Amino acid sequence: MKDFSWTYFSKTGDVDAYLLYKQVTGEPGMDTDVQEEDQSNEEPLEGLNM
């Protein structure tokens, strides 16, 4: 599966194939549980007129 996903990615540039490759190889930094950040506490940037 590792070889197939890398070969497919290298020929097509498909991001999903690359992510599959990274998941199969167990590369660090590829957590499947992505947490969304709460952006409601951010202050608006100064100088922007909205």
ModelCIF file with pLDDT and N, C-alpha, C, O atoms, coordinates in Angstrom:
data_MODEL
#
_entry.id   MODEL 
#
_entity.id                         1 
_entity.type                       polymer 
_entity.pdbx_number_of_molecules   1 
#
_entity_poly.entity_id                      1 
_entity_poly.type                           'polypeptide(L)' 
_entity_poly.nstd_linkage                   no 
_entity_poly.nstd_monomer                   no 
_entity_poly.pdbx_seq_one_letter_code       MKDFSWTYFSKTGDVDAYLLYKQVTGEPGMDTDVQEEDQSNEEPLEGLNM 
_entity_poly.pdbx_seq_one_letter_code_can   MKDFSWTYFSKTGDVDAYLLYKQVTGEPGMDTDVQEEDQSNEEPLEGLNM 
_entity_poly.pdbx_strand_id                 A 
#
loop_
_entity_poly_seq.entity_id 
_entity_poly_seq.num 
_entity_poly_seq.mon_id 
_entity_poly_seq.hetero 
1 1  MET n 
1 2  LYS n 
1 3  ASP n 
1 4  PHE n 
1 5  SER n 
1 6  TRP n 
1 7  THR n 
1 8  TYR n 
1 9  PHE n 
1 10 SER n 
1 11 LYS n 
1 12 THR n 
1 13 GLY n 
1 14 ASP n 
1 15 VAL n 
1 16 ASP n 
1 17 ALA n 
1 18 TYR n 
1 19 LEU n 
1 20 LEU n 
1 21 TYR n 
1 22 LYS n 
1 23 GLN n 
1 24 VAL n 
1 25 THR n 
1 26 GLY n 
1 27 GLU n 
1 28 PRO n 
1 29 GLY n 
1 30 MET n 
1 31 ASP n 
1 32 THR n 
1 33 ASP n 
1 34 VAL n 
1 35 GLN n 
1 36 GLU n 
1 37 GLU n 
1 38 ASP n 
1 39 GLN n 
1 40 SER n 
1 41 ASN n 
1 42 GLU n 
1 43 GLU n 
1 44 PRO n 
1 45 LEU n 
1 46 GLU n 
1 47 GLY n 
1 48 LEU n 
1 49 ASN n 
1 50 MET n 
#
_struct_asym.id          A 
_struct_asym.entity_id   1 
#
loop_
_ma_qa_metric.id 
_ma_qa_metric.mode 
_ma_qa_metric.name 
_ma_qa_metric.software_group_id 
_ma_qa_metric.type 
1 global pLDDT . pLDDT 
2 local  pLDDT . pLDDT 
#
_ma_qa_metric_global.metric_id      1 
_ma_qa_metric_global.metric_value   76.20 
_ma_qa_metric_global.model_id       1 
_ma_qa_metric_global.ordinal_id     1 
#
loop_
_ma_qa_metric_local.label_asym_id 
_ma_qa_metric_local.label_comp_id 
_ma_qa_metric_local.label_seq_id 
_ma_qa_metric_local.metric_id 
_ma_qa_metric_local.metric_value 
_ma_qa_metric_local.model_id 
_ma_qa_metric_local.ordinal_id 
A MET 1  2 82.00 1 1  
A LYS 2  2 85.00 1 2  
A ASP 3  2 90.00 1 3  
A PHE 4  2 91.00 1 4  
A SER 5  2 90.00 1 5  
A TRP 6  2 91.00 1 6  
A THR 7  2 94.00 1 7  
A TYR 8  2 94.00 1 8  
A PHE 9  2 94.00 1 9  
A SER 10 2 95.00 1 10 
A LYS 11 2 96.00 1 11 
A THR 12 2 96.00 1 12 
A GLY 13 2 95.00 1 13 
A ASP 14 2 95.00 1 14 
A VAL 15 2 95.00 1 15 
A ASP 16 2 94.00 1 16 
A ALA 17 2 93.00 1 17 
A TYR 18 2 93.00 1 18 
A LEU 19 2 93.00 1 19 
A LEU 20 2 92.00 1 20 
A TYR 21 2 93.00 1 21 
A LYS 22 2 93.00 1 22 
A GLN 23 2 92.00 1 23 
A VAL 24 2 91.00 1 24 
A THR 25 2 91.00 1 25 
A GLY 26 2 87.00 1 26 
A GLU 27 2 71.00 1 27 
A PRO 28 2 65.00 1 28 
A GLY 29 2 58.00 1 29 
A MET 30 2 51.00 1 30 
A ASP 31 2 54.00 1 31 
A THR 32 2 52.00 1 32 
A ASP 33 2 51.00 1 33 
A VAL 34 2 49.00 1 34 
A GLN 35 2 48.00 1 35 
A GLU 36 2 51.00 1 36 
A GLU 37 2 53.00 1 37 
A ASP 38 2 52.00 1 38 
A GLN 39 2 55.00 1 39 
A SER 40 2 58.00 1 40 
A ASN 41 2 61.00 1 41 
A GLU 42 2 65.00 1 42 
A GLU 43 2 65.00 1 43 
A PRO 44 2 62.00 1 44 
A LEU 45 2 64.00 1 45 
A GLU 46 2 71.00 1 46 
A GLY 47 2 69.00 1 47 
A LEU 48 2 66.00 1 48 
A ASN 49 2 67.00 1 49 
A MET 50 2 57.00 1 50 
#
loop_
_atom_site.group_PDB 
_atom_site.id 
_atom_site.type_symbol 
_atom_site.label_atom_id 
_atom_site.label_alt_id 
_atom_site.label_comp_id 
_atom_site.label_asym_id 
_atom_site.label_entity_id 
_atom_site.label_seq_id 
_atom_site.pdbx_PDB_ins_code 
_atom_site.Cartn_x 
_atom_site.Cartn_y 
_atom_site.Cartn_z 
_atom_site.occupancy 
_atom_site.B_iso_or_equiv 
_atom_site.pdbx_formal_charge 
_atom_site.auth_seq_id 
_atom_site.auth_comp_id 
_atom_site.auth_asym_id 
_atom_site.auth_atom_id 
_atom_site.pdbx_PDB_model_num 
ATOM 1   N N  . MET A 1 1  ? 0.829   -1.196 0.000   1.00 82.00 ? 1  MET A N  1 
ATOM 2   C CA . MET A 1 1  ? 0.000   0.000  0.000   1.00 82.00 ? 1  MET A CA 1 
ATOM 3   C C  . MET A 1 1  ? 0.871   1.257  0.000   1.00 82.00 ? 1  MET A C  1 
ATOM 4   O O  . MET A 1 1  ? 0.532   2.263  -0.622  1.00 82.00 ? 1  MET A O  1 
ATOM 5   N N  . LYS A 1 2  ? 1.999   1.178  0.710   1.00 85.00 ? 2  LYS A N  1 
ATOM 6   C CA . LYS A 1 2  ? 2.895   2.325  0.774   1.00 85.00 ? 2  LYS A CA 1 
ATOM 7   C C  . LYS A 1 2  ? 3.443   2.670  -0.603  1.00 85.00 ? 2  LYS A C  1 
ATOM 8   O O  . LYS A 1 2  ? 3.437   3.833  -1.008  1.00 85.00 ? 2  LYS A O  1 
ATOM 9   N N  . ASP A 1 3  ? 3.917   1.656  -1.322  1.00 90.00 ? 3  ASP A N  1 
ATOM 10  C CA . ASP A 1 3  ? 4.474   1.889  -2.655  1.00 90.00 ? 3  ASP A CA 1 
ATOM 11  C C  . ASP A 1 3  ? 3.420   2.382  -3.629  1.00 90.00 ? 3  ASP A C  1 
ATOM 12  O O  . ASP A 1 3  ? 3.679   3.273  -4.438  1.00 90.00 ? 3  ASP A O  1 
ATOM 13  N N  . PHE A 1 4  ? 2.225   1.797  -3.549  1.00 91.00 ? 4  PHE A N  1 
ATOM 14  C CA . PHE A 1 4  ? 1.151   2.211  -4.455  1.00 91.00 ? 4  PHE A CA 1 
ATOM 15  C C  . PHE A 1 4  ? 0.780   3.674  -4.236  1.00 91.00 ? 4  PHE A C  1 
ATOM 16  O O  . PHE A 1 4  ? 0.658   4.440  -5.192  1.00 91.00 ? 4  PHE A O  1 
ATOM 17  N N  . SER A 1 5  ? 0.599   4.061  -2.964  1.00 90.00 ? 5  SER A N  1 
ATOM 18  C CA . SER A 1 5  ? 0.165   5.434  -2.699  1.00 90.00 ? 5  SER A CA 1 
ATOM 19  C C  . SER A 1 5  ? 1.241   6.434  -3.111  1.00 90.00 ? 5  SER A C  1 
ATOM 20  O O  . SER A 1 5  ? 0.915   7.511  -3.611  1.00 90.00 ? 5  SER A O  1 
ATOM 21  N N  . TRP A 1 6  ? 2.529   6.097  -2.910  1.00 91.00 ? 6  TRP A N  1 
ATOM 22  C CA . TRP A 1 6  ? 3.594   7.016  -3.321  1.00 91.00 ? 6  TRP A CA 1 
ATOM 23  C C  . TRP A 1 6  ? 3.665   7.117  -4.844  1.00 91.00 ? 6  TRP A C  1 
ATOM 24  O O  . TRP A 1 6  ? 3.807   8.212  -5.388  1.00 91.00 ? 6  TRP A O  1 
ATOM 25  N N  . THR A 1 7  ? 3.568   5.986  -5.525  1.00 94.00 ? 7  THR A N  1 
ATOM 26  C CA . THR A 1 7  ? 3.615   5.986  -6.987  1.00 94.00 ? 7  THR A CA 1 
ATOM 27  C C  . THR A 1 7  ? 2.447   6.776  -7.565  1.00 94.00 ? 7  THR A C  1 
ATOM 28  O O  . THR A 1 7  ? 2.619   7.565  -8.494  1.00 94.00 ? 7  THR A O  1 
ATOM 29  N N  . TYR A 1 8  ? 1.263   6.560  -7.010  1.00 94.00 ? 8  TYR A N  1 
ATOM 30  C CA . TYR A 1 8  ? 0.090   7.291  -7.474  1.00 94.00 ? 8  TYR A CA 1 
ATOM 31  C C  . TYR A 1 8  ? 0.254   8.788  -7.241  1.00 94.00 ? 8  TYR A C  1 
ATOM 32  O O  . TYR A 1 8  ? -0.072  9.598  -8.108  1.00 94.00 ? 8  TYR A O  1 
ATOM 33  N N  . PHE A 1 9  ? 0.765   9.152  -6.056  1.00 94.00 ? 9  PHE A N  1 
ATOM 34  C CA . PHE A 1 9  ? 0.986   10.568 -5.762  1.00 94.00 ? 9  PHE A CA 1 
ATOM 35  C C  . PHE A 1 9  ? 2.020   11.178 -6.713  1.00 94.00 ? 9  PHE A C  1 
ATOM 36  O O  . PHE A 1 9  ? 1.819   12.278 -7.228  1.00 94.00 ? 9  PHE A O  1 
ATOM 37  N N  . SER A 1 10 ? 3.109   10.473 -6.941  1.00 95.00 ? 10 SER A N  1 
ATOM 38  C CA . SER A 1 10 ? 4.163   11.025 -7.791  1.00 95.00 ? 10 SER A CA 1 
ATOM 39  C C  . SER A 1 10 ? 3.719   11.206 -9.234  1.00 95.00 ? 10 SER A C  1 
ATOM 40  O O  . SER A 1 10 ? 4.219   12.088 -9.933  1.00 95.00 ? 10 SER A O  1 
ATOM 41  N N  . LYS A 1 11 ? 2.781   10.376 -9.684  1.00 96.00 ? 11 LYS A N  1 
ATOM 42  C CA . LYS A 1 11 ? 2.302   10.490 -11.061 1.00 96.00 ? 11 LYS A CA 1 
ATOM 43  C C  . LYS A 1 11 ? 1.172   11.506 -11.210 1.00 96.00 ? 11 LYS A C  1 
ATOM 44  O O  . LYS A 1 11 ? 1.044   12.142 -12.256 1.00 96.00 ? 11 LYS A O  1 
ATOM 45  N N  . THR A 1 12 ? 0.342   11.661 -10.159 1.00 96.00 ? 12 THR A N  1 
ATOM 46  C CA . THR A 1 12 ? -0.834  12.505 -10.287 1.00 96.00 ? 12 THR A CA 1 
ATOM 47  C C  . THR A 1 12 ? -0.772  13.789 -9.469  1.00 96.00 ? 12 THR A C  1 
ATOM 48  O O  . THR A 1 12 ? -1.431  14.771 -9.811  1.00 96.00 ? 12 THR A O  1 
ATOM 49  N N  . GLY A 1 13 ? 0.010   13.794 -8.396  1.00 95.00 ? 13 GLY A N  1 
ATOM 50  C CA . GLY A 1 13 ? 0.048   14.959 -7.518  1.00 95.00 ? 13 GLY A CA 1 
ATOM 51  C C  . GLY A 1 13 ? -1.163  15.031 -6.607  1.00 95.00 ? 13 GLY A C  1 
ATOM 52  O O  . GLY A 1 13 ? -1.437  16.076 -6.017  1.00 95.00 ? 13 GLY A O  1 
ATOM 53  N N  . ASP A 1 14 ? -1.887  13.931 -6.487  1.00 95.00 ? 14 ASP A N  1 
ATOM 54  C CA . ASP A 1 14 ? -3.095  13.891 -5.672  1.00 95.00 ? 14 ASP A CA 1 
ATOM 55  C C  . ASP A 1 14 ? -2.737  13.986 -4.187  1.00 95.00 ? 14 ASP A C  1 
ATOM 56  O O  . ASP A 1 14 ? -2.006  13.144 -3.666  1.00 95.00 ? 14 ASP A O  1 
ATOM 57  N N  . VAL A 1 15 ? -3.252  15.009 -3.514  1.00 95.00 ? 15 VAL A N  1 
ATOM 58  C CA . VAL A 1 15 ? -2.940  15.248 -2.109  1.00 95.00 ? 15 VAL A CA 1 
ATOM 59  C C  . VAL A 1 15 ? -3.431  14.100 -1.231  1.00 95.00 ? 15 VAL A C  1 
ATOM 60  O O  . VAL A 1 15 ? -2.756  13.723 -0.273  1.00 95.00 ? 15 VAL A O  1 
ATOM 61  N N  . ASP A 1 16 ? -4.585  13.549 -1.543  1.00 94.00 ? 16 ASP A N  1 
ATOM 62  C CA . ASP A 1 16 ? -5.112  12.443 -0.742  1.00 94.00 ? 16 ASP A CA 1 
ATOM 63  C C  . ASP A 1 16 ? -4.184  11.228 -0.785  1.00 94.00 ? 16 ASP A C  1 
ATOM 64  O O  . ASP A 1 16 ? -4.040  10.526 0.215   1.00 94.00 ? 16 ASP A O  1 
ATOM 65  N N  . ALA A 1 17 ? -3.563  10.979 -1.918  1.00 93.00 ? 17 ALA A N  1 
ATOM 66  C CA . ALA A 1 17 ? -2.620  9.872  -2.020  1.00 93.00 ? 17 ALA A CA 1 
ATOM 67  C C  . ALA A 1 17 ? -1.397  10.136 -1.149  1.00 93.00 ? 17 ALA A C  1 
ATOM 68  O O  . ALA A 1 17 ? -0.864  9.219  -0.525  1.00 93.00 ? 17 ALA A O  1 
ATOM 69  N N  . TYR A 1 18 ? -0.958  11.379 -1.108  1.00 93.00 ? 18 TYR A N  1 
ATOM 70  C CA . TYR A 1 18 ? 0.180   11.737 -0.254  1.00 93.00 ? 18 TYR A CA 1 
ATOM 71  C C  . TYR A 1 18 ? -0.173  11.564 1.218   1.00 93.00 ? 18 TYR A C  1 
ATOM 72  O O  . TYR A 1 18 ? 0.617   11.024 1.992   1.00 93.00 ? 18 TYR A O  1 
ATOM 73  N N  . LEU A 1 19 ? -1.354  12.021 1.602   1.00 93.00 ? 19 LEU A N  1 
ATOM 74  C CA . LEU A 1 19 ? -1.781  11.867 2.995   1.00 93.00 ? 19 LEU A CA 1 
ATOM 75  C C  . LEU A 1 19 ? -1.917  10.397 3.372   1.00 93.00 ? 19 LEU A C  1 
ATOM 76  O O  . LEU A 1 19 ? -1.581  10.008 4.490   1.00 93.00 ? 19 LEU A O  1 
ATOM 77  N N  . LEU A 1 20 ? -2.405  9.586  2.451   1.00 92.00 ? 20 LEU A N  1 
ATOM 78  C CA . LEU A 1 20 ? -2.485  8.149  2.696   1.00 92.00 ? 20 LEU A CA 1 
ATOM 79  C C  . LEU A 1 20 ? -1.084  7.568  2.881   1.00 92.00 ? 20 LEU A C  1 
ATOM 80  O O  . LEU A 1 20 ? -0.858  6.752  3.774   1.00 92.00 ? 20 LEU A O  1 
ATOM 81  N N  . TYR A 1 21 ? -0.151  7.989  2.036   1.00 93.00 ? 21 TYR A N  1 
ATOM 82  C CA . TYR A 1 21 ? 1.226   7.522  2.158   1.00 93.00 ? 21 TYR A CA 1 
ATOM 83  C C  . TYR A 1 21 ? 1.802   7.880  3.529   1.00 93.00 ? 21 TYR A C  1 
ATOM 84  O O  . TYR A 1 21 ? 2.423   7.039  4.180   1.00 93.00 ? 21 TYR A O  1 
ATOM 85  N N  . LYS A 1 22 ? 1.600   9.108  3.963   1.00 93.00 ? 22 LYS A N  1 
ATOM 86  C CA . LYS A 1 22 ? 2.119   9.537  5.252   1.00 93.00 ? 22 LYS A CA 1 
ATOM 87  C C  . LYS A 1 22 ? 1.474   8.757  6.394   1.00 93.00 ? 22 LYS A C  1 
ATOM 88  O O  . LYS A 1 22 ? 2.134   8.431  7.381   1.00 93.00 ? 22 LYS A O  1 
ATOM 89  N N  . GLN A 1 23 ? 0.192   8.462  6.256   1.00 92.00 ? 23 GLN A N  1 
ATOM 90  C CA . GLN A 1 23 ? -0.506  7.706  7.293   1.00 92.00 ? 23 GLN A CA 1 
ATOM 91  C C  . GLN A 1 23 ? 0.006   6.264  7.342   1.00 92.00 ? 23 GLN A C  1 
ATOM 92  O O  . GLN A 1 23 ? 0.186   5.711  8.427   1.00 92.00 ? 23 GLN A O  1 
ATOM 93  N N  . VAL A 1 24 ? 0.238   5.660  6.195   1.00 91.00 ? 24 VAL A N  1 
ATOM 94  C CA . VAL A 1 24 ? 0.702   4.274  6.135   1.00 91.00 ? 24 VAL A CA 1 
ATOM 95  C C  . VAL A 1 24 ? 2.128   4.152  6.668   1.00 91.00 ? 24 VAL A C  1 
ATOM 96  O O  . VAL A 1 24 ? 2.456   3.179  7.347   1.00 91.00 ? 24 VAL A O  1 
ATOM 97  N N  . THR A 1 25 ? 2.971   5.127  6.364   1.00 91.00 ? 25 THR A N  1 
ATOM 98  C CA . THR A 1 25 ? 4.361   5.054  6.805   1.00 91.00 ? 25 THR A CA 1 
ATOM 99  C C  . THR A 1 25 ? 4.519   5.438  8.265   1.00 91.00 ? 25 THR A C  1 
ATOM 100 O O  . THR A 1 25 ? 5.585   5.223  8.842   1.00 91.00 ? 25 THR A O  1 
ATOM 101 N N  . GLY A 1 26 ? 3.481   6.004  8.880   1.00 87.00 ? 26 GLY A N  1 
ATOM 102 C CA . GLY A 1 26 ? 3.548   6.368  10.292  1.00 87.00 ? 26 GLY A CA 1 
ATOM 103 C C  . GLY A 1 26 ? 4.429   7.557  10.560  1.00 87.00 ? 26 GLY A C  1 
ATOM 104 O O  . GLY A 1 26 ? 5.027   7.659  11.632  1.00 87.00 ? 26 GLY A O  1 
ATOM 105 N N  . GLU A 1 27 ? 4.522   8.463  9.604   1.00 71.00 ? 27 GLU A N  1 
ATOM 106 C CA . GLU A 1 27 ? 5.332   9.655  9.786   1.00 71.00 ? 27 GLU A CA 1 
ATOM 107 C C  . GLU A 1 27 ? 4.766   10.500 10.919  1.00 71.00 ? 27 GLU A C  1 
ATOM 108 O O  . GLU A 1 27 ? 3.548   10.642 11.026  1.00 71.00 ? 27 GLU A O  1 
ATOM 109 N N  . PRO A 1 28 ? 5.628   11.065 11.772  1.00 65.00 ? 28 PRO A N  1 
ATOM 110 C CA . PRO A 1 28 ? 5.138   11.925 12.853  1.00 65.00 ? 28 PRO A CA 1 
ATOM 111 C C  . PRO A 1 28 ? 4.518   13.202 12.299  1.00 65.00 ? 28 PRO A C  1 
ATOM 112 O O  . PRO A 1 28 ? 4.900   13.685 11.233  1.00 65.00 ? 28 PRO A O  1 
ATOM 113 N N  . GLY A 1 29 ? 3.574   13.729 13.029  1.00 58.00 ? 29 GLY A N  1 
ATOM 114 C CA . GLY A 1 29 ? 2.910   14.956 12.614  1.00 58.00 ? 29 GLY A CA 1 
ATOM 115 C C  . GLY A 1 29 ? 1.691   14.722 11.758  1.00 58.00 ? 29 GLY A C  1 
ATOM 116 O O  . GLY A 1 29 ? 1.101   15.678 11.253  1.00 58.00 ? 29 GLY A O  1 
ATOM 117 N N  . MET A 1 30 ? 1.298   13.476 11.581  1.00 51.00 ? 30 MET A N  1 
ATOM 118 C CA . MET A 1 30 ? 0.133   13.182 10.758  1.00 51.00 ? 30 MET A CA 1 
ATOM 119 C C  . MET A 1 30 ? -0.990  12.651 11.638  1.00 51.00 ? 30 MET A C  1 
ATOM 120 O O  . MET A 1 30 ? -1.492  11.548 11.419  1.00 51.00 ? 30 MET A O  1 
ATOM 121 N N  . ASP A 1 31 ? -1.377  13.434 12.628  1.00 54.00 ? 31 ASP A N  1 
ATOM 122 C CA . ASP A 1 31 ? -2.458  13.031 13.513  1.00 54.00 ? 31 ASP A CA 1 
ATOM 123 C C  . ASP A 1 31 ? -3.769  13.009 12.746  1.00 54.00 ? 31 ASP A C  1 
ATOM 124 O O  . ASP A 1 31 ? -4.064  13.914 11.966  1.00 54.00 ? 31 ASP A O  1 
ATOM 125 N N  . THR A 1 32 ? -4.545  11.966 12.977  1.00 52.00 ? 32 THR A N  1 
ATOM 126 C CA . THR A 1 32 ? -5.836  11.885 12.300  1.00 52.00 ? 32 THR A CA 1 
ATOM 127 C C  . THR A 1 32 ? -6.900  12.670 13.041  1.00 52.00 ? 32 THR A C  1 
ATOM 128 O O  . THR A 1 32 ? -7.927  13.020 12.460  1.00 52.00 ? 32 THR A O  1 
ATOM 129 N N  . ASP A 1 33 ? -6.668  12.955 14.331  1.00 51.00 ? 33 ASP A N  1 
ATOM 130 C CA . ASP A 1 33 ? -7.620  13.745 15.118  1.00 51.00 ? 33 ASP A CA 1 
ATOM 131 C C  . ASP A 1 33 ? -7.186  15.195 15.112  1.00 51.00 ? 33 ASP A C  1 
ATOM 132 O O  . ASP A 1 33 ? -6.323  15.600 15.891  1.00 51.00 ? 33 ASP A O  1 
ATOM 133 N N  . VAL A 1 34 ? -7.784  15.970 14.233  1.00 49.00 ? 34 VAL A N  1 
ATOM 134 C CA . VAL A 1 34 ? -7.447  17.382 14.114  1.00 49.00 ? 34 VAL A CA 1 
ATOM 135 C C  . VAL A 1 34 ? -8.456  18.174 14.921  1.00 49.00 ? 34 VAL A C  1 
ATOM 136 O O  . VAL A 1 34 ? -9.666  18.021 14.757  1.00 49.00 ? 34 VAL A O  1 
ATOM 137 N N  . GLN A 1 35 ? -7.936  19.024 15.794  1.00 48.00 ? 35 GLN A N  1 
ATOM 138 C CA . GLN A 1 35 ? -8.811  19.838 16.619  1.00 48.00 ? 35 GLN A CA 1 
ATOM 139 C C  . GLN A 1 35 ? -8.924  21.216 15.998  1.00 48.00 ? 35 GLN A C  1 
ATOM 140 O O  . GLN A 1 35 ? -7.929  21.819 15.596  1.00 48.00 ? 35 GLN A O  1 
ATOM 141 N N  . GLU A 1 36 ? -10.159 21.703 15.926  1.00 51.00 ? 36 GLU A N  1 
ATOM 142 C CA . GLU A 1 36 ? -10.375 23.038 15.398  1.00 51.00 ? 36 GLU A CA 1 
ATOM 143 C C  . GLU A 1 36 ? -10.177 24.042 16.508  1.00 51.00 ? 36 GLU A C  1 
ATOM 144 O O  . GLU A 1 36 ? -10.624 23.838 17.637  1.00 51.00 ? 36 GLU A O  1 
ATOM 145 N N  . GLU A 1 37 ? -9.495  25.142 16.173  1.00 53.00 ? 37 GLU A N  1 
ATOM 146 C CA . GLU A 1 37 ? -9.272  26.182 17.151  1.00 53.00 ? 37 GLU A CA 1 
ATOM 147 C C  . GLU A 1 37 ? -10.477 27.108 17.188  1.00 53.00 ? 37 GLU A C  1 
ATOM 148 O O  . GLU A 1 37 ? -11.091 27.398 16.161  1.00 53.00 ? 37 GLU A O  1 
ATOM 149 N N  . ASP A 1 38 ? -10.803 27.565 18.389  1.00 52.00 ? 38 ASP A N  1 
ATOM 150 C CA . ASP A 1 38 ? -11.883 28.519 18.554  1.00 52.00 ? 38 ASP A CA 1 
ATOM 151 C C  . ASP A 1 38 ? -11.329 29.900 18.261  1.00 52.00 ? 38 ASP A C  1 
ATOM 152 O O  . ASP A 1 38 ? -10.475 30.400 18.992  1.00 52.00 ? 38 ASP A O  1 
ATOM 153 N N  . GLN A 1 39 ? -11.812 30.514 17.196  1.00 55.00 ? 39 GLN A N  1 
ATOM 154 C CA . GLN A 1 39 ? -11.298 31.809 16.787  1.00 55.00 ? 39 GLN A CA 1 
ATOM 155 C C  . GLN A 1 39 ? -12.183 32.951 17.257  1.00 55.00 ? 39 GLN A C  1 
ATOM 156 O O  . GLN A 1 39 ? -11.977 34.096 16.856  1.00 55.00 ? 39 GLN A O  1 
ATOM 157 N N  . SER A 1 40 ? -13.165 32.658 18.099  1.00 58.00 ? 40 SER A N  1 
ATOM 158 C CA . SER A 1 40 ? -14.088 33.701 18.549  1.00 58.00 ? 40 SER A CA 1 
ATOM 159 C C  . SER A 1 40 ? -13.442 34.662 19.531  1.00 58.00 ? 40 SER A C  1 
ATOM 160 O O  . SER A 1 40 ? -13.972 35.751 19.749  1.00 58.00 ? 40 SER A O  1 
ATOM 161 N N  . ASN A 1 41 ? -12.310 34.294 20.133  1.00 61.00 ? 41 ASN A N  1 
ATOM 162 C CA . ASN A 1 41 ? -11.654 35.158 21.115  1.00 61.00 ? 41 ASN A CA 1 
ATOM 163 C C  . ASN A 1 41 ? -10.621 36.075 20.490  1.00 61.00 ? 41 ASN A C  1 
ATOM 164 O O  . ASN A 1 41 ? -9.985  36.853 21.202  1.00 61.00 ? 41 ASN A O  1 
ATOM 165 N N  . GLU A 1 42 ? -10.439 36.007 19.202  1.00 65.00 ? 42 GLU A N  1 
ATOM 166 C CA . GLU A 1 42 ? -9.448  36.843 18.549  1.00 65.00 ? 42 GLU A CA 1 
ATOM 167 C C  . GLU A 1 42 ? -9.961  38.265 18.414  1.00 65.00 ? 42 GLU A C  1 
ATOM 168 O O  . GLU A 1 42 ? -11.133 38.504 18.125  1.00 65.00 ? 42 GLU A O  1 
ATOM 169 N N  . GLU A 1 43 ? -9.040  39.207 18.632  1.00 65.00 ? 43 GLU A N  1 
ATOM 170 C CA . GLU A 1 43 ? -9.390  40.611 18.465  1.00 65.00 ? 43 GLU A CA 1 
ATOM 171 C C  . GLU A 1 43 ? -9.178  40.994 17.004  1.00 65.00 ? 43 GLU A C  1 
ATOM 172 O O  . GLU A 1 43 ? -8.267  40.480 16.355  1.00 65.00 ? 43 GLU A O  1 
ATOM 173 N N  . PRO A 1 44 ? -10.012 41.889 16.482  1.00 62.00 ? 44 PRO A N  1 
ATOM 174 C CA . PRO A 1 44 ? -9.824  42.304 15.085  1.00 62.00 ? 44 PRO A CA 1 
ATOM 175 C C  . PRO A 1 44 ? -8.506  43.059 14.930  1.00 62.00 ? 44 PRO A C  1 
ATOM 176 O O  . PRO A 1 44 ? -8.040  43.720 15.858  1.00 62.00 ? 44 PRO A O  1 
ATOM 177 N N  . LEU A 1 45 ? -7.918  42.950 13.747  1.00 64.00 ? 45 LEU A N  1 
ATOM 178 C CA . LEU A 1 45 ? -6.675  43.657 13.472  1.00 64.00 ? 45 LEU A CA 1 
ATOM 179 C C  . LEU A 1 45 ? -6.919  45.146 13.396  1.00 64.00 ? 45 LEU A C  1 
ATOM 180 O O  . LEU A 1 45 ? -7.929  45.599 12.859  1.00 64.00 ? 45 LEU A O  1 
ATOM 181 N N  . GLU A 1 46 ? -5.981  45.903 13.942  1.00 71.00 ? 46 GLU A N  1 
ATOM 182 C CA . GLU A 1 46 ? -6.105  47.358 13.898  1.00 71.00 ? 46 GLU A CA 1 
ATOM 183 C C  . GLU A 1 46 ? -5.868  47.841 12.470  1.00 71.00 ? 46 GLU A C  1 
ATOM 184 O O  . GLU A 1 46 ? -5.047  47.278 11.745  1.00 71.00 ? 46 GLU A O  1 
ATOM 185 N N  . GLY A 1 47 ? -6.578  48.868 12.078  1.00 69.00 ? 47 GLY A N  1 
ATOM 186 C CA . GLY A 1 47 ? -6.400  49.450 10.769  1.00 69.00 ? 47 GLY A CA 1 
ATOM 187 C C  . GLY A 1 47 ? -7.267  48.834 9.692   1.00 69.00 ? 47 GLY A C  1 
ATOM 188 O O  . GLY A 1 47 ? -7.275  49.331 8.566   1.00 69.00 ? 47 GLY A O  1 
ATOM 189 N N  . LEU A 1 48 ? -7.993  47.779 9.989   1.00 66.00 ? 48 LEU A N  1 
ATOM 190 C CA . LEU A 1 48 ? -8.879  47.173 9.000   1.00 66.00 ? 48 LEU A CA 1 
ATOM 191 C C  . LEU A 1 48 ? -10.262 47.790 9.127   1.00 66.00 ? 48 LEU A C  1 
ATOM 192 O O  . LEU A 1 48 ? -10.833 47.848 10.216  1.00 66.00 ? 48 LEU A O  1 
ATOM 193 N N  . ASN A 1 49 ? -10.774 48.236 8.038   1.00 67.00 ? 49 ASN A N  1 
ATOM 194 C CA . ASN A 1 49 ? -12.136 48.764 8.022   1.00 67.00 ? 49 ASN A CA 1 
ATOM 195 C C  . ASN A 1 49 ? -13.063 47.708 7.454   1.00 67.00 ? 49 ASN A C  1 
ATOM 196 O O  . ASN A 1 49 ? -13.001 47.389 6.267   1.00 67.00 ? 49 ASN A O  1 
ATOM 197 N N  . MET A 1 50 ? -13.904 47.179 8.285   1.00 57.00 ? 50 MET A N  1 
ATOM 198 C CA . MET A 1 50 ? -14.803 46.132 7.821   1.00 57.00 ? 50 MET A CA 1 
ATOM 199 C C  . MET A 1 50 ? -16.197 46.657 7.711   1.00 57.00 ? 50 MET A C  1 
ATOM 200 O O  . MET A 1 50 ? -17.106 45.919 7.333   1.00 57.00 ? 50 MET A O  1 
#
